[in-house]
Amino acid sequence: MKSSIEHDLDVLIIGSGAAGLSMALKVADKFKVTVLSKGPLKEGSTLYAQGGIAAVFDEKDSIESHIEDTLTAGGGLCEESAVRYTAQSAKTCMKWLINQGVPFDQYQDEQGLTKYHLTREGGHSHRRILHAADATGRAVQTTLINQVLNHPNITLLEKYNAIDLITAKKLGMDENQCIGAYVWNRETEKVEVMRAKFVTLATGGASKVYLYTSNPDVASGDGIAMAWRAGCPVTNMEFNQFPPTSLYHPDAPNFLITEAMRGEGAYLKRADGSRFMPDFDERAELAPRDIVARAIDFEMKRTGSSCVYLDISHKPATFIIDHFPTIHAKCLSVGIDITKEAIPVVPAAHYTCGGIATNFNGQTAIDNLFAIGEVAYTGLHGANRMASNSLLECIVYAHAAGDKILSENERQATTVAIPPWDESRVTDSDEEIVITHNWHELRLFMWDYVGIVRTTKRLERALHRVEMLNREIIDYYQNFKVSNNLLELRNLVTVAELIIRSALSRKESRGLHYTLDYPELDPEAKPTVLKP
């Protein structure tokens, strides 16, 4: 059976987080825009962002200071021009969010003037973090959703999976351009063709490739994998951020335990109740997050434990509840009273610092194809992301890409015929257990071999396994009808291989990439670039 549903669009945006929705609003006054959301519209990494957005609003702060702080955090791999562009654009973009209605926290100063409350986070030398209590991502996402739903030129399609990009080259033409995408309607279980003048990937990161992650289920590296298959280079895929303490409990996935708890006196302990951080660093629990994460990883591997424990129960109950009401309530909901007992924790994959190589306009190596947000590599983060620069990057580059598209508003869509999706030779799978097994196997060996602490031997083992897994999935994909789990697994295996190959090529320890075989810095810092 061949699909006959084809849509002709101006702008197709794949992904409905802060980056995708911001870009939709940016271009919708001149273009008809369609935004695809793989799951429910409110699901995605933006919603779970607890921190804030960095921008210079304080007269005591400066753009140069923001640039310097970001370069320092990036471990020598940031592209200074990208950092400068982002920092210089930050205030204007935050004012745009404010005009959209994002309720950033405010206060009145001594003169009675209303100002935005700025907080300070790790790596920042000044207070420059705009926030909405401790749920900034939720405030940004819900505000943008409300604006988008009320715009007559924007169509939102929920429960649509993008399968692959359609390029002119793959259709036998000489032009290196993207002309649309094949997408799977999860409600009808049919594949549709979406032809577009411009296509933007705003699909977020790939942390679901790991066994433990703070990311929602939709973070399966779809955009990176699709762009790679279409011919786009990727950069710095070996740099994955692992916050050290995430709640380890089968009934409470995706819940970070704030590092502020260690700052207020919580201890990290083994199962027998003994502390271990003093064995690794003189600052003990107050050591930087990468040192703490590596120490936890070491203890878990050494003892074969599934987790370690974060204990603040030695503090007064009123103190704990006053300082950490959300964590207290969340843990109580799964039967853990943090005023009386320790919290089981593990490090968790959180943020993908590498991605599809783009320029300052969000343009990729393929004409008409843009990538913005966590899916993209802009040069901003380098080897480690500084707190509250991630949502900033989403907004800044959404605007930049939008401006580029608006400057080319006379472009016409190609009229080349796009072959309909052909599933005449595939069948319904009666072996869903194969997908489930492969999904678990992938995430387990990525956690064990390509996680916080790496070795060449572990990476080579992981590469061997991912190559075998990839062959199995290609065969499976070619013979059975698509499903959400199959599409995500296909993309995760692609991204896993990119992470492994990038990690193997870096013969040093830098930023978020730490290997026991090369513990020192290479004197010459270079990005890792992989080309299809």
C-alpha positions in Angstrom: 0.0 0.0 0.0 1.3 3.5 -0.9 0.5 6.6 1.0 -1.4 9.3 -1.0 -1.6 12.1 1.6 0.7 15.0 0.7 0.8 18.4 2.4 2.3 21.5 0.7 3.7 23.9 3.4 5.7 27.1 3.7 7.6 26.2 6.9 7.7 22.8 8.6 9.0 22.9 12.2 9.7 19.4 13.7 9.6 19.9 17.4 7.4 21.9 19.8 9.7 23.1 22.6 11.0 26.6 23.2 13.0 26.7 20.0 10.4 25.4 17.7 7.5 27.5 19.1 9.7 30.6 19.2 10.6 30.2 15.6 7.0 29.6 14.6 5.9 32.8 16.2 8.8 34.7 14.6 7.9 33.8 11.0 4.1 33.2 11.2 3.2 36.8 10.2 4.5 36.1 6.7 4.4 32.3 6.3 2.0 29.5 7.0 3.7 27.4 9.6 3.1 23.8 10.6 4.6 22.5 13.9 4.9 18.8 14.6 4.9 17.5 18.2 5.8 13.9 18.6 3.8 13.6 21.8 1.4 15.9 23.6 2.2 19.5 23.1 3.2 20.1 26.7 5.7 17.2 26.7 9.3 17.9 26.1 12.5 19.0 27.8 11.6 22.7 28.0 8.7 22.0 30.4 11.1 20.3 32.9 13.8 23.1 32.9 13.9 24.1 36.6 16.6 26.9 36.3 16.3 30.1 34.3 17.7 32.0 31.3 21.0 33.9 31.4 21.0 37.5 30.2 22.7 40.7 31.3 20.1 42.9 33.0 22.1 44.1 36.0 24.0 47.3 35.6 26.9 45.8 37.6 27.1 42.9 35.1 28.4 43.0 31.5 28.2 41.1 28.3 32.0 40.6 28.4 31.6 38.9 31.8 28.9 36.6 30.4 31.2 35.8 27.5 34.2 35.1 29.8 32.1 32.9 32.1 30.8 30.8 29.2 34.2 30.4 27.6 35.6 29.2 31.0 32.8 26.7 31.5 33.3 25.3 27.9 36.7 23.9 28.6 38.5 25.6 25.7 36.1 24.3 23.0 33.6 27.1 22.8 33.6 29.1 19.6 34.1 32.6 20.8 32.2 34.3 18.0 29.1 32.1 18.8 29.4 32.9 22.5 29.7 36.6 21.8 26.7 36.5 19.4 24.6 34.7 21.9 25.4 36.9 24.8 24.9 40.1 22.8 21.5 38.9 21.6 20.3 37.7 25.0 18.7 40.8 26.4 16.7 41.5 23.2 15.4 37.9 23.1 14.5 38.0 26.8 12.5 41.2 26.2 10.7 39.4 23.4 9.8 36.5 25.8 8.6 39.1 28.3 6.4 40.7 25.6 5.0 37.3 24.9 3.9 37.1 28.5 6.5 35.0 30.3 6.0 35.8 34.0 9.6 36.2 35.2 9.9 36.9 38.9 10.0 40.6 39.8 10.5 42.7 42.9 10.5 46.4 44.0 13.8 48.0 44.8 14.4 50.6 47.6 13.2 53.3 45.3 10.0 51.5 44.6 11.0 50.6 41.0 9.9 47.2 39.7 12.8 45.1 38.5 13.4 41.5 37.4 14.7 39.2 40.1 18.1 37.8 39.0 19.6 34.7 40.6 23.1 33.3 40.2 24.0 29.7 39.3 27.2 27.7 38.9 29.8 29.2 36.6 28.3 32.7 36.6 30.2 35.5 38.2 27.1 37.8 38.5 23.4 37.5 39.1 22.1 37.3 35.6 19.5 34.5 35.6 15.9 35.5 34.8 13.6 32.9 36.3 10.0 32.1 37.1 10.3 30.6 40.6 11.9 27.2 40.2 9.9 26.3 37.1 11.1 28.6 34.3 10.8 26.0 31.6 7.1 25.4 32.4 6.5 29.2 32.3 8.2 29.6 29.0 6.5 26.6 27.4 3.0 27.3 28.5 3.3 31.0 27.5 4.5 30.1 24.0 1.9 27.4 23.6 -0.9 30.0 24.4 0.5 32.4 21.8 0.9 29.8 19.1 -2.6 28.3 19.7 -4.0 31.8 19.1 -2.0 32.6 15.9 -4.1 32.0 12.7 -1.1 31.1 10.6 0.3 28.3 12.8 -1.0 24.7 12.7 0.0 22.4 15.5 -0.1 18.7 14.9 0.3 16.5 17.9 1.3 12.8 17.9 3.3 13.0 14.6 6.7 11.3 14.3 9.1 12.6 11.7 10.6 9.5 10.0 13.1 10.9 7.5 14.0 14.1 5.7 13.3 14.3 1.9 16.2 15.8 0.0 16.7 16.6 -3.7 19.8 14.5 -3.8 18.0 11.4 -2.6 15.5 11.9 -5.4 18.3 11.9 -8.0 18.7 15.7 -8.4 21.9 17.7 -8.2 20.7 20.3 -5.8 21.7 19.9 -2.1 18.4 20.9 -0.6 15.7 19.7 1.8 12.3 19.6 0.3 10.2 18.1 3.1 9.8 15.0 5.3 8.0 11.7 5.7 6.0 11.8 8.9 4.0 9.1 10.7 0.5 10.0 12.0 0.3 8.1 15.2 -3.5 8.4 15.3 -4.1 6.9 11.8 -0.9 4.9 11.8 -0.3 6.1 8.3 2.8 7.8 6.8 2.2 11.2 5.2 4.4 13.4 2.9 5.0 17.0 4.0 6.6 19.1 1.3 8.0 22.5 2.5 9.9 25.5 1.4 11.8 25.5 4.7 12.3 22.7 7.2 13.5 23.3 10.8 14.7 20.6 13.2 13.9 21.6 16.8 13.7 18.1 18.3 15.9 18.5 21.4 18.6 16.2 22.6 19.4 12.5 22.8 19.8 11.7 26.5 17.2 8.9 26.3 20.1 6.9 24.8 21.2 6.3 28.4 19.7 4.0 31.0 19.3 6.9 33.6 18.2 10.3 32.3 16.4 13.3 33.5 14.9 13.9 30.1 11.3 13.0 29.0 10.8 9.9 26.8 10.6 12.0 23.6 14.4 13.0 23.9 15.5 10.2 21.5 17.8 12.1 19.2 15.4 12.1 16.3 16.6 15.3 14.6 20.3 14.4 14.9 19.7 11.0 13.4 17.5 12.3 10.6 20.0 15.1 9.7 22.9 12.5 9.7 21.1 10.2 7.4 20.3 13.2 5.1 24.0 14.1 4.9 24.7 16.7 7.7 27.9 16.7 9.7 27.7 16.5 13.5 30.1 18.0 16.0 31.2 17.2 19.6 28.7 14.3 20.2 31.0 12.9 22.9 30.0 15.7 25.4 27.0 14.6 27.4 26.1 16.3 30.7 25.5 14.1 33.7 24.2 15.9 36.9 25.2 13.7 39.8 22.0 13.2 41.7 18.7 12.0 40.2 16.1 10.1 42.2 16.5 6.3 41.7 13.1 4.8 42.0 11.0 2.8 39.5 7.9 4.9 40.2 9.5 8.3 39.8 11.5 8.7 36.6 13.1 11.9 35.4 13.4 13.7 38.7 16.6 15.6 39.5 17.6 16.2 43.1 19.0 19.8 43.2 22.7 20.2 43.9 21.6 22.8 46.5 20.8 20.0 48.9 24.5 19.1 49.1 25.2 22.8 49.6 22.9 22.7 52.6 24.8 19.8 54.2 23.5 16.6 52.6 26.0 13.7 52.6 26.6 11.1 49.9 26.8 7.6 51.3 27.3 4.0 50.4 24.6 1.4 51.1 26.4 0.7 54.5 25.9 4.3 55.5 29.5 5.4 55.1 30.5 8.6 53.3 32.7 8.4 50.3 33.2 11.9 48.9 36.0 12.7 51.4 38.0 9.9 49.7 37.8 11.7 46.3 38.1 15.4 47.0 39.0 17.6 50.0 35.8 19.6 49.3 33.8 16.4 49.7 30.1 16.9 48.8 30.9 20.5 47.7 33.2 19.4 44.9 32.2 20.4 41.4 29.4 18.4 39.8 31.7 16.5 37.4 33.9 15.3 40.2 30.9 14.2 42.3 29.4 12.4 39.3 32.6 10.5 38.6 32.9 9.6 42.3 29.4 8.2 42.3 30.0 6.3 39.1 33.2 4.8 40.6 31.5 3.6 43.7 28.6 2.1 41.8 31.0 0.2 39.5 33.3 -0.8 42.3 30.6 -2.2 44.5 28.1 -3.3 41.9 25.5 -1.1 43.5 22.5 0.2 41.6 22.6 3.5 43.4 24.2 5.5 46.2 22.4 7.6 48.8 22.0 11.3 49.5 21.2 11.9 53.2 20.1 15.2 54.8 18.0 13.6 57.5 20.5 14.8 60.2 19.1 18.3 59.6 16.0 19.4 61.4 12.8 18.4 59.7 11.5 21.9 59.5 14.7 23.1 57.8 14.4 20.3 55.2 10.8 21.0 54.4 11.3 24.7 54.3 14.3 24.5 52.0 13.2 21.6 49.7 9.4 21.4 49.7 9.1 20.1 46.1 11.7 17.3 46.7 10.2 16.5 50.0 6.7 16.1 48.5 8.0 14.2 45.4 9.9 11.7 47.6 6.9 11.3 49.9 4.8 10.4 46.9 7.0 7.3 46.4 7.3 6.4 50.1 10.6 8.2 51.0 10.5 10.6 53.9 13.7 12.6 53.4 13.4 14.0 57.0 14.0 10.5 58.3 15.9 8.5 55.6 18.4 8.9 52.7 17.4 9.3 49.1 18.6 6.7 46.6 20.3 8.6 43.7 22.2 8.0 40.5 23.8 10.4 38.0 21.5 10.9 35.0 22.1 12.0 31.4 20.7 15.5 31.1 22.0 17.6 28.2 23.5 16.9 24.8 26.2 19.5 24.2 27.0 18.4 20.6 24.7 18.1 17.6 24.0 19.1 14.0 26.6 21.6 12.8 25.0 25.0 12.0 26.0 28.6 11.5 24.7 31.6 13.4 21.5 31.5 11.3 20.7 27.9 12.2 21.6 26.8 8.7 22.9 23.3 8.2 25.0 21.8 5.4 21.7 21.2 3.4 19.9 24.2 1.8 16.5 25.0 3.3 17.2 22.9 6.4 17.7 24.6 9.7 18.5 23.2 13.2 17.9 25.1 16.4 18.0 24.4 20.2 19.6 21.3 21.8 19.6 19.4 18.5 22.1 21.8 17.0 25.8 22.5 17.6 26.3 26.3 17.4 29.7 26.5 19.3 28.1 28.0 22.4 28.7 25.2 24.8 32.0 23.7 23.9 33.0 20.8 26.2 30.5 21.7 28.9 27.3 23.6 29.2 27.1 26.5 31.6 23.9 26.7 33.6 21.0 28.6 32.0 22.6 29.1 28.6 20.5 26.3 27.1 17.0 27.9 27.0 18.9 31.1 25.9 20.4 29.3 23.0 16.9 28.1 22.0 15.4 31.6 21.8 18.5 33.3 20.2 18.9 30.9 17.4 15.2 30.5 16.8 15.1 34.2 16.1 18.2 34.1 14.0 16.9 31.3 11.8 13.5 33.0 11.6 15.2 36.2 10.4 17.0 34.2 7.7 13.8 32.6 6.5 12.0 35.9 6.5 14.8 37.4 4.3 14.1 34.7 1.7 10.4 35.0 1.7 10.1 34.9 -2.1 11.5 31.3 -2.4 9.3 28.8 -4.1 9.0 25.2 -3.2 10.5 22.7 -5.6 7.9 21.0 -7.8 9.8 17.7 -8.1 7.6 14.7 -7.5 8.1 13.1 -4.1 7.5 9.3 -4.1 4.7 8.2 -1.7 5.6 6.1 1.2 5.7 2.4 0.2 4.7 -0.2 2.7 3.3 -2.7 0.3 6.0 -5.3 1.2 6.0 -4.9 5.0 3.9 -6.6 7.6 2.7 -6.0 11.1 5.3 -7.1 13.6 4.5 -10.0 15.9 7.9 -9.6 17.7 7.6 -6.3 19.6 9.7 -8.0 22.3 12.7 -7.7 19.9 12.3 -3.9 20.0 11.9 -3.8 23.8 14.9 -6.0 24.3 17.1 -4.0 21.9 16.0 -0.8 23.5 17.0 -2.0 26.9 20.3 -3.5 25.7 21.3 -0.2 24.0 20.6 2.0 27.0 22.3 -0.4 29.4 25.6 -0.7 27.5 25.7 3.0 26.7 25.4 3.6 30.5 28.0 1.0 31.4 30.5 1.7 28.6 29.9 5.3 27.3 28.9 7.0 30.5 30.6 9.4 32.9 33.9 7.6 33.0 35.2 5.9 29.8 38.0 3.7 28.6 39.1 2.8 25.1 38.3 -0.9 25.8 34.8 0.0 27.0 34.2 2.3 24.0 35.4 -0.4 21.6 33.0 -2.9 23.2 30.2 -0.5 22.9 31.0 0.2 19.2 31.0 -3.6 18.5 27.6 -3.9 20.1 26.0 -0.9 18.5 27.1 -2.0 15.0 25.4 -5.4 15.5 22.4 -3.7 16.9 22.2 -1.4 14.0 22.2 -4.2 11.5 19.4 -5.9 13.4 17.3 -2.8 13.5 17.9 -2.0 9.8 16.6 -5.5 8.9 13.6 -5.1 11.3 12.8 -1.6 9.9 12.8 -2.8 6.3 10.4 -5.6 7.0 7.8 -4.3 9.5 5.4 -1.4 9.7 6.7 1.6 11.6 5.8 2.3 15.2 6.8 4.9 17.7 9.2 2.5 19.6 10.8 1.3 16.3 11.3 4.8 15.0 12.9 6.0 18.3 15.1 3.0 18.6 16.3 3.4 15.1 17.3 7.0 15.9 18.8 6.2 19.2 21.1 3.5 17.7 22.3 6.1 15.1 23.0 8.7 17.8 24.7 6.1 20.1 27.1 5.2 17.3 27.9 8.9 16.7 28.6 9.4 20.5 30.8 6.3 20.6 32.8 7.2 17.5 33.3 10.8 18.7 34.4 9.6 22.1 36.9 7.2 20.6 38.4 10.0 18.5 39.1 12.2 21.5 42.5 11.2 23.0 42.2 13.4 26.1 40.0 14.2 29.0 38.2 17.5 28.5 35.0 18.9 29.9 32.3 16.3 30.1 34.5 13.6 28.3 36.6 11.8 30.9 38.7 8.7 29.9 41.0 6.8 32.2 43.3 6.1 29.2 43.9 9.8 28.5 43.4 11.7 31.7 45.3 14.8 30.6 44.3 17.7 28.4 45.6 17.8 24.8 47.4 21.2 24.5 45.5 21.8 21.3 41.7 22.0 21.7 39.8 20.8 18.6 36.1 20.0 18.1 35.2 16.5 17.0 33.5 16.6 13.5 32.0 13.5 12.0 30.8 13.6 8.4 28.4 11.0 6.8 
